[in-house]
Amino acid sequence: MDKQRAKTHRRRTLREWRAFRRLSKTAISSRMGVHISTYTNIEEHPWEIKMKYAIKLAEIFECEVHDIIFFEQESNLKLG
């Protein structure tokens, strides 16, 4: 495992990954090529995500798809 991957190897929710990478919803939606409301819906209902979006988000967050928590209610970090 390379150093960059070792530093980020922790499962996180979409909201946690966004905070960790210091990205706005607008920045992510732009990089995904979707409207901000589409990304907001993905973040609020991650269990409904299409695989193509999961793969793109992993690229954006520089992690593996399995490092993103899509199906668990509890997060590792309390954000607001």
C-alpha positions in Angstrom: 0.0 0.0 0.0 1.5 3.3 -1.0 1.9 6.2 1.5 -1.0 8.3 0.1 -3.4 5.3 0.1 -2.2 4.4 3.7 -3.1 7.9 4.9 -6.6 7.8 3.5 -7.4 4.1 4.1 -10.4 4.6 6.3 -14.0 4.1 5.4 -16.0 7.4 5.3 -19.5 8.6 4.3 -19.8 10.8 1.2 -20.2 13.8 3.5 -17.0 12.8 5.5 -15.0 12.3 2.3 -16.2 15.7 1.0 -15.0 17.4 4.3 -11.8 15.4 4.3 -10.9 16.5 0.8 -12.2 20.0 1.5 -14.5 20.0 -1.5 -17.9 21.8 -1.9 -21.0 20.1 -3.2 -20.7 22.5 -6.2 -17.1 21.3 -6.9 -18.0 17.7 -6.7 -21.1 18.0 -8.9 -19.1 19.9 -11.5 -16.4 17.2 -11.6 -19.1 14.5 -11.8 -20.9 16.4 -14.7 -24.2 16.5 -12.8 -26.4 19.3 -11.4 -25.8 20.2 -7.7 -29.2 18.9 -6.8 -28.3 15.5 -8.2 -25.2 15.3 -6.0 -27.1 16.6 -3.0 -29.6 13.8 -3.6 -26.8 11.2 -3.8 -25.3 12.5 -0.6 -28.7 12.4 1.2 -29.7 9.0 -0.2 -26.4 7.2 -0.9 -28.0 3.7 -0.9 -29.7 4.7 -4.2 -26.5 5.6 -6.0 -25.8 4.3 -9.5 -22.5 2.4 -9.9 -21.1 4.9 -12.4 -21.5 7.7 -9.9 -19.9 5.5 -7.1 -16.9 4.9 -9.3 -16.6 8.6 -10.3 -16.8 9.7 -6.6 -14.0 7.3 -5.7 -11.9 8.9 -8.4 -12.7 12.4 -7.1 -12.0 11.4 -3.5 -8.9 9.5 -4.5 -10.1 6.3 -2.7 -11.6 2.9 -3.6 -15.3 2.5 -3.9 -15.3 0.2 -0.9 -13.8 3.0 1.2 -17.1 4.9 0.8 -19.9 4.1 3.2 -23.1 3.9 1.3 -25.3 1.7 3.4 -24.6 2.5 7.1 -26.5 5.1 9.1 -23.7 5.9 11.6 -20.8 8.0 10.5 -17.3 8.2 12.0 -17.4 12.0 12.3 -20.1 14.2 13.6 -20.4 17.1 11.2 -22.9 19.7 12.4 
